[in-house]
């Protein structure tokens, strides 16, 4: 019988190390003061506050952190990072958690991931987001064809949205940026 070698599954510590490397921060630096949560404009909607997400990682409860809604609700406004007295980059850590959840197939809300991917795809294509295209493509992918459709006409009448996308002048820089992300193994769209 032929032996098949299988790489061991990553341990909780391996995943935490990868998250720390990607985010450029160490979860062990956090001493749970709560300043990140106190300043977070989205904490009210999260299942775990930013401080609690860090604590989950400190306790090696990686699966719980990856399944949480909080990283997907995080606006990456960096208020938490700015307020941290220990220099923990909480916003980058939330971003790394989102990427890891996608990589591992642990996405709790596919609509948020779909929105993010659609948004990035449009930025890559036009150099900026095209709101009408974003809404239409997102609604098609999530099978909610007429969701928020009633908002379109009033916004169009006020000149807030345009039917056709505007393309930035030098798209080359944006395309290079997305190419570099893909070269480093990141997902850009």
C-alpha positions as CSV (number, residue, x, y, z in Angstrom):
1,X,0.0,0.0,0.0
2,X,1.4,3.4,-1.0
3,X,1.6,6.0,1.7
4,X,0.1,9.4,1.0
5,X,1.7,12.4,2.7
6,X,-0.8,15.0,3.8
7,X,0.3,18.4,5.2
8,X,-1.0,19.0,8.7
9,X,-4.0,21.3,9.1
10,X,-2.9,24.7,10.4
11,X,-3.2,25.0,14.2
12,X,-5.0,27.9,15.9
13,X,-1.5,29.4,16.6
14,X,-0.5,29.1,13.0
15,X,-3.6,31.0,11.9
16,X,-3.0,33.7,14.5
17,X,0.6,34.1,13.4
18,X,-0.6,34.5,9.8
19,X,-3.2,37.0,10.9
20,X,-0.6,38.9,12.8
21,X,1.8,38.8,9.9
22,X,-0.8,40.0,7.4
23,X,-2.0,42.8,9.7
24,X,1.4,43.8,11.0
25,X,0.3,43.7,14.6
26,X,0.4,41.4,17.6
27,X,-2.7,40.4,19.5
28,X,-0.7,39.9,22.7
29,X,0.0,43.6,22.9
30,X,-3.7,44.3,23.7
31,X,-4.3,44.7,27.4
32,X,-8.1,45.0,27.0
33,X,-8.5,48.7,27.9
34,X,-11.6,49.0,25.6
35,X,-10.6,52.3,23.9
36,X,-11.0,50.6,20.5
37,X,-14.6,49.6,21.3
38,X,-15.4,53.0,22.9
39,X,-14.5,54.8,19.7
40,X,-15.9,52.3,17.2
41,X,-18.8,53.8,15.3
42,X,-20.0,50.3,14.3
43,X,-19.6,48.5,17.6
44,X,-23.3,48.7,18.4
45,X,-24.1,46.5,15.4
46,X,-21.3,43.9,16.0
47,X,-21.8,40.5,17.7
48,X,-18.3,40.9,19.2
49,X,-16.8,44.4,19.9
50,X,-13.3,45.1,18.5
51,X,-11.9,44.4,22.0
52,X,-13.7,41.1,22.2
53,X,-12.5,40.0,18.7
54,X,-8.9,40.6,19.9
55,X,-9.7,38.7,23.1
56,X,-11.0,35.7,21.1
57,X,-7.7,35.6,19.3
58,X,-5.7,35.9,22.5
59,X,-7.6,32.9,23.8
60,X,-7.0,31.1,20.5
61,X,-10.7,30.9,19.7
62,X,-9.9,31.5,16.1
63,X,-13.0,29.7,14.7
64,X,-15.3,31.9,16.7
65,X,-13.4,35.1,15.5
66,X,-13.6,33.9,11.9
67,X,-17.3,33.1,12.1
68,X,-18.1,36.5,13.7
69,X,-20.1,39.2,11.9
70,X,-17.9,41.9,13.4
71,X,-15.0,41.8,10.8
72,X,-17.6,42.2,8.1
73,X,-19.4,45.1,9.8
74,X,-16.1,46.9,10.5
75,X,-15.8,50.0,8.3
76,X,-12.0,50.0,8.6
77,X,-12.2,53.7,9.6
78,X,-9.2,53.1,11.8
79,X,-10.6,54.9,14.8
80,X,-9.8,51.8,16.9
81,X,-6.2,51.7,15.6
82,X,-5.7,55.5,16.3
83,X,-7.1,55.2,19.9
84,X,-5.0,52.1,20.9
85,X,-2.4,53.0,23.5
86,X,-0.4,49.9,22.6
87,X,-0.3,50.4,18.8
88,X,-2.5,47.4,18.0
89,X,-3.7,47.9,14.4
90,X,-7.2,46.6,15.0
91,X,-8.6,47.7,11.6
92,X,-5.9,45.8,9.8
93,X,-6.5,42.8,11.9
94,X,-10.3,42.9,11.1
95,X,-9.3,43.1,7.4
96,X,-7.0,40.1,7.8
97,X,-9.8,38.2,9.5
98,X,-12.1,38.9,6.5
99,X,-9.5,37.6,4.1
100,X,-8.8,34.5,6.2
101,X,-12.5,33.7,6.5
102,X,-12.8,34.0,2.7
103,X,-9.7,31.8,2.2
104,X,-11.0,29.1,4.5
105,X,-14.5,29.2,3.2
106,X,-15.9,30.4,6.5
107,X,-18.0,33.3,5.4
108,X,-21.0,34.0,7.6
109,X,-22.7,36.5,5.3
110,X,-22.1,35.9,1.6
111,X,-23.8,39.2,0.8
112,X,-21.0,41.2,2.4
113,X,-18.3,39.2,0.7
114,X,-20.2,39.6,-2.6
115,X,-20.5,43.4,-2.1
116,X,-16.8,43.7,-1.3
117,X,-15.8,41.7,-4.4
118,X,-18.2,43.6,-6.7
119,X,-17.0,46.9,-5.3
120,X,-13.4,46.0,-5.9
121,X,-14.1,44.6,-9.4
122,X,-15.7,48.0,-10.4
123,X,-12.8,50.0,-9.0
124,X,-10.4,47.8,-10.9
125,X,-12.4,48.2,-14.1
126,X,-13.1,52.0,-13.9
127,X,-10.7,53.4,-11.3
128,X,-13.7,54.3,-9.1
129,X,-16.9,52.7,-8.1
130,X,-20.0,53.1,-10.3
131,X,-22.9,53.1,-7.9
132,X,-25.6,52.0,-10.4
133,X,-23.4,49.2,-11.7
134,X,-22.6,48.2,-8.1
135,X,-26.3,48.1,-7.1
136,X,-27.3,46.2,-10.2
137,X,-24.5,43.6,-10.1
138,X,-24.9,43.1,-6.4
139,X,-28.6,42.6,-6.6
140,X,-28.2,40.1,-9.5
141,X,-25.6,38.1,-7.6
142,X,-27.7,38.1,-4.4
143,X,-30.9,37.4,-6.2
144,X,-32.6,40.5,-4.9
145,X,-33.3,42.1,-8.2
146,X,-35.4,45.1,-7.1
147,X,-33.9,45.7,-3.7
148,X,-33.5,49.5,-3.2
149,X,-34.7,50.2,-6.7
150,X,-37.1,52.9,-5.5
151,X,-34.1,54.9,-4.3
152,X,-32.6,55.1,-7.8
153,X,-34.9,57.6,-9.6
154,X,-34.8,60.3,-6.9
155,X,-31.0,60.0,-6.7
156,X,-30.7,60.1,-10.5
157,X,-32.9,63.2,-10.6
158,X,-30.7,65.0,-8.1
159,X,-27.6,64.0,-10.0
160,X,-26.3,61.8,-7.2
161,X,-25.8,58.7,-9.5
162,X,-25.1,58.3,-13.1
163,X,-26.3,55.6,-15.4
164,X,-23.0,55.2,-17.2
165,X,-19.7,54.8,-15.3
166,X,-17.1,57.5,-15.3
167,X,-13.5,56.3,-16.0
168,X,-10.6,58.0,-14.3
169,X,-8.0,59.6,-16.5
170,X,-5.0,57.4,-15.7
171,X,-6.4,53.9,-15.1
172,X,-2.9,52.5,-15.5
173,X,-2.0,53.2,-11.9
174,X,-5.1,51.5,-10.6
175,X,-4.5,48.5,-12.8
176,X,-0.9,48.3,-11.6
177,X,-2.0,48.4,-8.0
178,X,-4.5,45.5,-8.5
179,X,-1.8,43.6,-10.4
180,X,0.6,44.0,-7.4
181,X,-2.0,42.7,-5.0
182,X,-2.6,39.6,-7.2
183,X,1.2,39.0,-7.5
184,X,1.5,39.0,-3.7
185,X,-1.2,36.4,-3.4
186,X,-4.0,38.8,-2.4
187,X,-7.5,38.8,-3.8
188,X,-8.4,42.0,-5.5
189,X,-11.8,41.0,-7.0
